[in-house]
Amino acid sequence: MTFQRARTEEQREIRRRAILDMASAMLDEMPVAAVTLNELSRRVGLAKPNVLRYFESREAVLLELLDRYLREWLTELAGELAAGIDEDLPMPERAAAVAEILSRSLSGRMVLCELFGAQGSVLERNVSVEVVARYKRASLDRLATMTALLRKYLPELGENATMFSLQTMVMAGALSAYSTPTPSLQAAYEADPDLARFHLDLKDYLKHALTATLLGVLPRR
């Protein structure tokens, strides 16, 4: 991929999108930690200083991708909840359905979960105040969207819907790290099956964690 010098705002936006799309393609091949600015620059066909004109760091690229993936997931989640939950069911059955749908939906989006896991410890470290503040403002909008979705099917959550939304993202990020072992760890599991108890199935464990959390925040009968 090669580019001529971007002279208009439209051309600059096309280049920004190309950088993001290439980073997204790289995440389909490798973990977040393996995505480097040098490799991204090489693949997108731009010198590294030119990439830095559009994004101040690789973390800034990944934060923007995280917001993109989160927006896409929430759009799809709305349809998944609508198709999978009968709003007339008793609260315990609706809560179980919510936990099932969230765990199934997130476990099918491993890159999003990995980015959740890297957000606080990696992605928000090598960015300016302006970039991280812009990301956090966008995150507030996504959080409001998710909270509204959950309240639609579990109005009993009330104010706890926001906390549960945050906990869902945090748990998905944390548990995803244990569901994708490195090659050496996978070999260790195969050599000693007793060690494999540390290899968590993301969907199952996330469902258990979300169910337990809902039981803790939903009102008792």
Backbone as CSV, one residue per row, in Angstrom:
resi,resn,N_x,N_y,N_z,CA_x,CA_y,CA_z,C_x,C_y,C_z
1,MET,0.850,-1.185,0.000,0.000,0.000,0.000,0.892,1.243,0.000
2,THR,0.673,2.153,-0.953,1.439,3.396,-1.006,0.490,4.576,-1.078
3,PHE,0.961,5.708,-0.567,0.142,6.909,-0.533,0.902,8.080,-1.119
4,GLN,0.159,8.976,-1.761,0.702,10.276,-2.109,0.493,11.196,-0.908
5,ARG,1.172,12.300,-0.914,1.054,13.216,0.207,-0.404,13.664,0.384
6,ALA,-0.877,13.599,1.621,-2.251,14.004,1.905,-2.328,15.516,1.965
7,ARG,-3.149,16.109,1.098,-3.239,17.566,1.022,-4.580,18.101,1.506
8,THR,-5.595,17.267,1.510,-6.915,17.725,1.936,-7.342,16.974,3.192
9,GLU,-8.345,17.513,3.858,-8.847,16.842,5.049,-9.400,15.462,4.703
10,GLU,-10.029,15.337,3.541,-10.549,14.039,3.120,-9.419,13.038,2.928
11,GLN,-8.324,13.464,2.310,-7.184,12.573,2.118,-6.557,12.171,3.446
12,ARG,-6.499,13.109,4.388,-5.947,12.791,5.710,-6.831,11.777,6.441
13,GLU,-8.137,11.929,6.287,-9.050,10.983,6.937,-8.926,9.594,6.316
14,ILE,-8.739,9.542,5.010,-8.539,8.255,4.335,-7.281,7.575,4.874
15,ARG,-6.241,8.365,5.095,-4.994,7.801,5.606,-5.161,7.327,7.051
16,ARG,-5.874,8.092,7.848,-6.113,7.676,9.234,-6.861,6.345,9.261
17,ARG,-7.871,6.241,8.408,-8.644,5.002,8.367,-7.790,3.831,7.912
18,ALA,-6.914,4.082,6.953,-6.032,3.010,6.465,-5.117,2.515,7.580
19,ILE,-4.603,3.413,8.386,-3.748,3.029,9.516,-4.537,2.187,10.512
20,LEU,-5.743,2.645,10.835,-6.584,1.893,11.766,-6.960,0.522,11.212
21,ASP,-7.297,0.468,9.944,-7.688,-0.806,9.334,-6.523,-1.790,9.330
22,MET,-5.309,-1.274,9.064,-4.148,-2.153,9.061,-3.854,-2.654,10.472
23,ALA,-3.971,-1.786,11.461,-3.768,-2.216,12.847,-4.798,-3.269,13.232
24,SER,-6.032,-3.100,12.773,-7.080,-4.077,13.046,-6.727,-5.425,12.417
25,ALA,-6.219,-5.403,11.188,-5.820,-6.639,10.523,-4.672,-7.319,11.271
26,MET,-3.753,-6.532,11.800,-2.645,-7.098,12.570,-3.140,-7.787,13.833
27,LEU,-4.166,-7.215,14.473,-4.707,-7.813,15.701,-5.400,-9.144,15.422
28,ASP,-5.777,-9.376,14.172,-6.331,-10.679,13.816,-5.241,-11.743,13.737
29,GLU,-3.979,-11.292,13.634,-2.852,-12.208,13.471,-2.017,-12.370,14.724
30,MET,-2.008,-11.368,15.594,-1.059,-11.343,16.707,-1.679,-10.695,17.929
31,PRO,-1.111,-10.958,19.110,-1.634,-10.321,20.323,-1.330,-8.832,20.350
32,VAL,-2.015,-8.121,21.232,-1.826,-6.670,21.346,-0.371,-6.315,21.573
33,ALA,0.316,-7.067,22.424,1.705,-6.747,22.763,2.637,-6.830,21.564
34,ALA,2.264,-7.589,20.537,3.142,-7.769,19.381,2.960,-6.686,18.319
35,VAL,1.936,-5.873,18.444,1.693,-4.806,17.469,2.647,-3.651,17.758
36,THR,3.547,-3.388,16.825,4.512,-2.303,16.986,4.278,-1.227,15.945
37,LEU,4.729,-0.032,16.259,4.589,1.078,15.315,5.447,0.850,14.072
38,ASN,6.606,0.244,14.249,7.482,-0.024,13.101,6.810,-0.970,12.115
39,GLU,6.223,-2.058,12.636,5.577,-3.021,11.748,4.310,-2.430,11.131
40,LEU,3.575,-1.669,11.907,2.380,-1.013,11.374,2.760,-0.060,10.244
41,SER,3.816,0.707,10.427,4.271,1.642,9.402,4.663,0.896,8.129
42,ARG,5.406,-0.208,8.313,5.838,-0.985,7.150,4.644,-1.528,6.376
43,ARG,3.678,-2.078,7.086,2.542,-2.697,6.411,1.635,-1.680,5.742
44,VAL,1.511,-0.512,6.342,0.601,0.476,5.770,1.279,1.276,4.658
45,GLY,2.612,1.144,4.538,3.329,1.815,3.461,3.659,3.261,3.735
46,LEU,3.854,3.593,5.008,4.201,4.951,5.403,5.435,4.910,6.292
47,ALA,6.248,5.953,6.201,7.354,6.067,7.141,6.792,6.294,8.541
48,LYS,7.523,5.821,9.535,7.045,5.950,10.917,6.726,7.400,11.296
49,PRO,7.564,8.381,10.911,7.210,9.773,11.242,5.891,10.217,10.625
50,ASN,5.551,9.654,9.464,4.279,10.008,8.840,3.095,9.407,9.602
51,VAL,3.264,8.182,10.101,2.211,7.598,10.925,1.996,8.435,12.179
52,LEU,3.098,8.939,12.739,3.019,9.741,13.960,2.355,11.099,13.726
53,ARG,2.173,11.479,12.491,1.409,12.701,12.217,-0.079,12.496,12.472
54,TYR,-0.494,11.250,12.415,-1.916,10.945,12.582,-2.230,10.368,13.951
55,PHE,-1.279,9.650,14.528,-1.448,9.055,15.850,-0.146,9.235,16.606
56,GLU,-0.226,9.718,17.829,0.987,10.062,18.558,1.761,8.851,19.058
57,SER,1.134,7.673,19.073,1.801,6.460,19.541,0.993,5.251,19.103
58,ARG,1.579,4.086,19.247,0.811,2.862,18.925,-0.355,2.712,19.883
59,GLU,-0.185,3.167,21.133,-1.271,3.090,22.103,-2.456,3.953,21.679
60,ALA,-2.169,5.100,21.073,-3.247,5.959,20.584,-4.025,5.261,19.472
61,VAL,-3.315,4.530,18.608,-3.978,3.752,17.556,-4.891,2.695,18.188
62,LEU,-4.354,1.981,19.158,-5.104,0.880,19.766,-6.286,1.376,20.593
63,LEU,-6.143,2.528,21.233,-7.282,3.092,21.960,-8.420,3.430,21.005
64,GLU,-8.077,3.986,19.856,-9.130,4.317,18.895,-9.779,3.054,18.345
65,LEU,-8.973,2.015,18.149,-9.537,0.740,17.711,-10.450,0.144,18.784
66,LEU,-10.033,0.258,20.042,-10.868,-0.240,21.131,-12.227,0.437,21.111
67,ASP,-12.253,1.739,20.897,-13.529,2.439,20.832,-14.349,1.970,19.630
68,ARG,-13.685,1.744,18.497,-14.393,1.248,17.314,-15.020,-0.114,17.589
69,TYR,-14.225,-1.031,18.148,-14.734,-2.375,18.432,-15.869,-2.333,19.452
70,LEU,-15.740,-1.454,20.434,-16.769,-1.357,21.461,-18.079,-0.848,20.872
71,ARG,-17.998,0.152,19.996,-19.209,0.658,19.335,-19.871,-0.445,18.517
72,GLU,-19.048,-1.178,17.761,-19.592,-2.248,16.926,-20.235,-3.340,17.779
73,TRP,-19.573,-3.676,18.887,-20.123,-4.722,19.749,-21.453,-4.302,20.347
74,LEU,-21.549,-3.087,20.828,-22.787,-2.629,21.454,-23.939,-2.608,20.451
75,THR,-23.637,-2.264,19.211,-24.676,-2.302,18.173,-25.175,-3.727,17.976
76,GLU,-24.247,-4.680,17.919,-24.634,-6.077,17.735,-25.302,-6.630,18.995
77,LEU,-24.823,-6.191,20.152,-25.393,-6.680,21.403,-26.873,-6.305,21.522
78,ALA,-27.232,-5.137,21.052,-28.631,-4.721,21.101,-29.516,-5.732,20.384
79,GLY,-29.072,-6.190,19.229,-29.835,-7.190,18.494,-29.836,-8.546,19.182
80,GLU,-28.708,-8.920,19.773,-28.610,-10.213,20.446,-29.521,-10.258,21.675
81,LEU,-29.566,-9.170,22.422,-30.451,-9.121,23.592,-31.925,-9.136,23.172
82,ALA,-32.238,-8.371,22.126,-33.622,-8.325,21.653,-34.100,-9.698,21.186
83,ALA,-33.200,-10.441,20.543,-33.585,-11.754,20.020,-33.600,-12.832,21.096
84,GLY,-32.853,-12.616,22.187,-32.662,-13.695,23.150,-33.380,-13.549,24.468
85,ILE,-34.068,-12.421,24.700,-34.679,-12.218,26.010,-36.146,-11.853,25.873
86,ASP,-36.971,-12.582,26.565,-38.396,-12.274,26.669,-38.573,-11.367,27.889
87,GLU,-38.968,-10.132,27.650,-39.073,-9.162,28.744,-40.171,-9.507,29.740
88,ASP,-41.025,-10.457,29.403,-42.086,-10.849,30.322,-41.666,-11.963,31.279
89,LEU,-40.459,-12.512,31.107,-40.006,-13.576,31.980,-39.729,-13.047,33.384
90,PRO,-39.764,-13.904,34.382,-39.393,-13.480,35.740,-37.941,-13.009,35.780
91,MET,-37.628,-12.186,36.760,-36.305,-11.597,36.850,-35.163,-12.618,36.837
92,PRO,-35.218,-13.707,37.608,-34.093,-14.651,37.596,-33.810,-15.228,36.210
93,GLU,-34.866,-15.478,35.449,-34.672,-16.034,34.109,-34.100,-14.998,33.154
94,ARG,-34.540,-13.760,33.293,-33.958,-12.690,32.463,-32.490,-12.465,32.820
95,ALA,-32.167,-12.521,34.104,-30.777,-12.339,34.534,-29.888,-13.444,33.973
96,ALA,-30.368,-14.682,34.017,-29.598,-15.796,33.467,-29.388,-15.623,31.964
97,ALA,-30.425,-15.142,31.273,-30.309,-14.928,29.824,-29.318,-13.820,29.510
98,VAL,-29.329,-12.749,30.305,-28.378,-11.654,30.099,-26.949,-12.161,30.267
99,ALA,-26.686,-12.925,31.335,-25.339,-13.460,31.568,-24.906,-14.371,30.426
100,GLU,-25.818,-15.200,29.937,-25.510,-16.104,28.831,-25.176,-15.332,27.558
101,ILE,-25.986,-14.343,27.231,-25.779,-13.591,25.993,-24.494,-12.759,26.067
102,LEU,-24.258,-12.109,27.191,-23.037,-11.314,27.330,-21.793,-12.193,27.210
103,SER,-21.794,-13.324,27.883,-20.614,-14.194,27.847,-20.394,-14.777,26.459
104,ARG,-21.463,-15.177,25.803,-21.339,-15.719,24.455,-20.875,-14.642,23.480
105,SER,-21.449,-13.462,23.592,-21.123,-12.377,22.677,-19.670,-11.932,22.838
106,LEU,-19.230,-11.750,24.076,-17.864,-11.285,24.312,-16.824,-12.359,24.002
107,SER,-17.124,-13.606,24.298,-16.145,-14.663,24.025,-15.920,-14.847,22.527
108,GLY,-16.849,-14.372,21.723,-16.666,-14.411,20.271,-15.914,-13.211,19.728
109,ARG,-15.496,-12.326,20.624,-14.761,-11.118,20.232,-13.495,-11.008,21.076
110,MET,-12.569,-11.927,20.823,-11.379,-12.027,21.655,-10.491,-10.787,21.566
111,VAL,-10.436,-10.161,20.413,-9.590,-8.962,20.286,-10.133,-7.853,21.180
112,LEU,-11.441,-7.673,21.188,-12.044,-6.677,22.070,-11.719,-6.983,23.524
113,CYS,-11.840,-8.241,23.925,-11.550,-8.613,25.307,-10.078,-8.369,25.637
114,GLU,-9.191,-8.691,24.709,-7.763,-8.469,24.955,-7.465,-6.977,25.110
115,LEU,-8.125,-6.159,24.312,-7.937,-4.710,24.434,-8.494,-4.195,25.757
116,PHE,-9.623,-4.754,26.196,-10.127,-4.416,27.534,-9.055,-4.693,28.580
117,GLY,-8.419,-5.867,28.463,-7.423,-6.267,29.438,-6.188,-5.397,29.435
118,ALA,-5.843,-4.856,28.266,-4.635,-4.032,28.141,-4.896,-2.559,28.400
119,GLN,-6.145,-2.175,28.510,-6.493,-0.751,28.556,-5.783,0.001,29.680
120,GLY,-6.015,-0.406,30.912,-5.475,0.359,32.035,-3.980,0.239,32.207
121,SER,-3.435,-0.954,31.946,-2.024,-1.196,32.212,-1.101,-0.823,31.059
122,VAL,-1.640,-0.745,29.836,-0.791,-0.497,28.663,-1.296,0.679,27.827
123,LEU,-2.524,0.597,27.359,-2.992,1.522,26.333,-3.105,2.960,26.811
124,GLU,-3.377,3.152,28.100,-3.565,4.513,28.610,-2.275,5.102,29.179
125,ARG,-1.136,4.452,28.938,0.129,4.885,29.539,0.948,5.805,28.633
126,ASN,1.013,5.525,27.359,1.895,6.268,26.454,1.090,7.184,25.543
127,VAL,0.186,7.951,26.155,-0.665,8.872,25.399,-0.762,10.196,26.139
128,SER,-1.061,11.240,25.399,-1.171,12.582,25.985,-2.484,12.734,26.741
129,VAL,-2.554,13.792,27.524,-3.797,14.107,28.233,-4.938,14.287,27.240
130,GLU,-4.676,14.955,26.137,-5.720,15.199,25.134,-6.280,13.902,24.576
131,VAL,-5.382,12.976,24.227,-5.828,11.715,23.636,-6.609,10.873,24.632
132,VAL,-6.087,10.729,25.841,-6.764,9.875,26.811,-8.082,10.500,27.264
133,ALA,-8.121,11.833,27.345,-9.380,12.488,27.723,-10.428,12.293,26.631
134,ARG,-10.011,12.384,25.365,-10.959,12.167,24.268,-11.486,10.735,24.296
135,TYR,-10.593,9.791,24.576,-11.032,8.400,24.658,-11.996,8.191,25.819
136,LYS,-11.695,8.784,26.965,-12.551,8.606,28.137,-13.927,9.240,27.921
137,ARG,-13.966,10.371,27.219,-15.270,10.979,26.920,-16.094,10.050,26.030
138,ALA,-15.436,9.445,25.041,-16.140,8.484,24.186,-16.594,7.274,25.001
139,SER,-15.750,6.863,25.956,-16.093,5.711,26.792,-17.337,5.968,27.623
140,LEU,-17.501,7.200,28.073,-18.708,7.539,28.832,-19.958,7.332,27.981
141,ASP,-19.873,7.688,26.714,-21.012,7.472,25.812,-21.288,5.982,25.641
142,ARG,-20.223,5.182,25.463,-20.419,3.732,25.295,-21.007,3.122,26.570
143,LEU,-20.510,3.602,27.716,-21.013,3.090,28.987,-22.494,3.407,29.147
144,ALA,-22.888,4.609,28.757,-24.303,4.990,28.834,-25.145,4.111,27.919
145,THR,-24.622,3.784,26.737,-25.347,2.913,25.805,-25.541,1.524,26.401
146,MET,-24.466,0.963,26.967,-24.562,-0.374,27.539,-25.490,-0.387,28.749
147,THR,-25.394,0.647,29.577,-26.256,0.742,30.758,-27.725,0.774,30.357
148,ALA,-28.045,1.556,29.330,-29.432,1.641,28.869,-29.920,0.297,28.338
149,LEU,-29.051,-0.423,27.633,-29.423,-1.743,27.119,-29.753,-2.701,28.263
150,LEU,-28.896,-2.721,29.274,-29.109,-3.641,30.383,-30.363,-3.277,31.177
151,ARG,-30.588,-1.986,31.362,-31.780,-1.563,32.102,-33.065,-1.921,31.358
152,LYS,-32.983,-1.987,30.045,-34.181,-2.342,29.274,-34.645,-3.755,29.622
153,TYR,-33.679,-4.674,29.781,-34.041,-6.068,30.019,-33.978,-6.456,31.497
154,LEU,-33.257,-5.652,32.281,-33.196,-5.876,33.722,-33.372,-4.536,34.435
155,PRO,-34.574,-3.967,34.366,-34.784,-2.674,35.036,-34.532,-2.742,36.537
156,GLU,-34.573,-3.975,37.077,-34.330,-4.137,38.510,-32.905,-3.740,38.903
157,LEU,-32.002,-3.686,37.934,-30.629,-3.287,38.245,-30.558,-1.850,38.753
158,GLY,-31.442,-0.994,38.242,-31.442,0.399,38.663,-30.083,1.050,38.469
159,GLU,-29.599,1.762,39.487,-28.315,2.451,39.396,-27.140,1.477,39.291
160,ASN,-27.337,0.241,39.683,-26.265,-0.746,39.603,-25.953,-1.180,38.178
161,ALA,-26.780,-0.779,37.221,-26.536,-1.162,35.828,-25.216,-0.596,35.322
162,THR,-24.868,0.608,35.748,-23.598,1.198,35.324,-22.422,0.411,35.890
163,MET,-22.475,0.102,37.164,-21.408,-0.672,37.790,-21.284,-2.049,37.139
164,PHE,-22.411,-2.687,36.869,-22.359,-4.008,36.248,-21.765,-3.927,34.842
165,SER,-22.079,-2.867,34.105,-21.505,-2.695,32.764,-19.987,-2.612,32.836
166,LEU,-19.488,-1.798,33.759,-18.036,-1.668,33.934,-17.415,-2.997,34.343
167,GLN,-18.040,-3.678,35.271,-17.497,-4.951,35.741,-17.467,-5.986,34.625
168,THR,-18.456,-5.952,33.748,-18.479,-6.885,32.621,-17.248,-6.702,31.741
169,MET,-16.913,-5.455,31.423,-15.747,-5.194,30.573,-14.452,-5.585,31.271
170,VAL,-14.352,-5.252,32.560,-13.137,-5.579,33.315,-12.952,-7.091,33.398
171,MET,-14.015,-7.824,33.700,-13.910,-9.276,33.814,-13.587,-9.917,32.473
172,ALA,-14.175,-9.405,31.402,-13.877,-9.958,30.079,-12.398,-9.783,29.752
173,GLY,-11.847,-8.622,30.089,-10.429,-8.383,29.836,-9.540,-9.255,30.687
174,ALA,-9.870,-9.368,31.969,-9.031,-10.157,32.873,-9.065,-11.643,32.523
175,LEU,-10.250,-12.178,32.286,-10.374,-13.608,32.019,-9.811,-13.999,30.659
176,SER,-9.832,-13.079,29.700,-9.322,-13.414,28.362,-7.841,-13.765,28.406
177,ALA,-7.097,-13.170,29.359,-5.667,-13.458,29.456,-5.403,-14.913,29.819
178,TYR,-6.352,-15.555,30.513,-6.181,-16.941,30.928,-6.755,-17.935,29.922
179,SER,-7.444,-17.436,28.925,-8.070,-18.334,27.955,-7.249,-18.480,26.678
180,THR,-6.181,-17.696,26.535,-5.321,-17.788,25.350,-3.875,-17.993,25.798
181,PRO,-3.516,-19.217,26.199,-2.156,-19.475,26.685,-1.108,-19.314,25.598
182,THR,0.092,-18.922,26.015,1.212,-18.833,25.086,1.585,-20.239,24.617
183,PRO,2.341,-20.363,23.512,2.742,-21.706,23.043,3.454,-22.529,24.116
184,SER,4.346,-21.892,24.902,5.061,-22.646,25.929,4.111,-23.109,27.028
185,LEU,3.158,-22.255,27.387,2.194,-22.641,28.409,1.269,-23.737,27.904
186,GLN,0.881,-23.656,26.643,0.041,-24.701,26.059,0.766,-26.037,26.073
187,ALA,2.071,-26.003,25.780,2.865,-27.235,25.811,2.935,-27.792,27.228
188,ALA,3.035,-26.890,28.220,3.064,-27.336,29.615,1.751,-27.994,30.001
189,TYR,0.640,-27.420,29.543,-0.672,-28.012,29.822,-0.775,-29.417,29.219
190,GLU,-0.259,-29.554,28.009,-0.339,-30.849,27.335,0.556,-31.883,28.009
191,ALA,1.704,-31.429,28.509,2.625,-32.347,29.179,2.129,-32.755,30.557
192,ASP,1.415,-31.860,31.218,0.895,-32.136,32.559,-0.554,-31.673,32.624
193,PRO,-1.481,-32.563,32.306,-2.902,-32.179,32.254,-3.422,-31.564,33.546
194,ASP,-2.790,-31.858,34.679,-3.251,-31.281,35.939,-3.094,-29.766,35.934
195,LEU,-2.114,-29.266,35.186,-1.900,-27.818,35.104,-2.993,-27.124,34.299
196,ALA,-3.702,-27.882,33.480,-4.686,-27.291,32.565,-5.879,-26.686,33.288
197,ARG,-5.975,-26.908,34.593,-7.069,-26.265,35.323,-6.912,-24.749,35.314
198,PHE,-5.709,-24.269,35.014,-5.486,-22.828,34.910,-5.889,-22.274,33.544
199,HIS,-6.197,-23.182,32.612,-6.631,-22.748,31.275,-8.145,-22.585,31.302
200,LEU,-8.603,-21.350,31.359,-10.027,-21.072,31.505,-10.711,-20.949,30.152
201,ASP,-11.884,-21.526,30.058,-12.730,-21.283,28.890,-13.433,-19.948,29.105
202,LEU,-13.184,-18.990,28.232,-13.668,-17.638,28.476,-15.181,-17.591,28.618
203,LYS,-15.901,-18.243,27.729,-17.357,-18.156,27.781,-17.903,-18.707,29.100
204,ASP,-17.434,-19.883,29.488,-17.964,-20.511,30.697,-17.633,-19.703,31.949
205,TYR,-16.380,-19.313,32.080,-15.980,-18.597,33.290,-16.576,-17.198,33.341
206,LEU,-16.692,-16.564,32.171,-17.307,-15.250,32.148,-18.783,-15.344,32.521
207,LYS,-19.444,-16.383,32.045,-20.853,-16.571,32.401,-21.007,-16.759,33.909
208,HIS,-20.143,-17.583,34.511,-20.204,-17.782,35.959,-19.969,-16.464,36.698
209,ALA,-18.959,-15.711,36.242,-18.620,-14.454,36.913,-19.743,-13.432,36.791
210,LEU,-20.336,-13.336,35.612,-21.418,-12.371,35.407,-22.668,-12.776,36.181
211,THR,-22.939,-14.069,36.228,-24.100,-14.536,36.986,-23.928,-14.216,38.466
212,ALA,-22.729,-14.484,38.992,-22.470,-14.201,40.407,-22.582,-12.705,40.691
213,THR,-22.093,-11.890,39.769,-22.172,-10.442,39.958,-23.625,-9.970,39.946
214,LEU,-24.401,-10.500,39.011,-25.822,-10.123,38.960,-26.551,-10.523,40.238
215,LEU,-26.230,-11.701,40.734,-26.868,-12.137,41.988,-26.532,-11.191,43.122
216,GLY,-25.355,-10.581,43.050,-24.939,-9.674,44.098,-25.577,-8.301,44.012
217,VAL,-25.933,-7.864,42.803,-26.441,-6.497,42.659,-27.946,-6.414,42.449
218,LEU,-28.567,-7.530,42.021,-30.014,-7.510,41.837,-30.702,-7.579,43.208
219,PRO,-31.852,-6.951,43.350,-32.555,-6.978,44.647,-33.039,-8.383,44.974
220,ARG,-32.998,-8.705,46.246,-33.496,-10.005,46.711,-35.025,-9.973,46.746
221,ARG,-35.607,-11.115,46.554,-37.064,-11.202,46.669,-37.466,-11.162,48.123
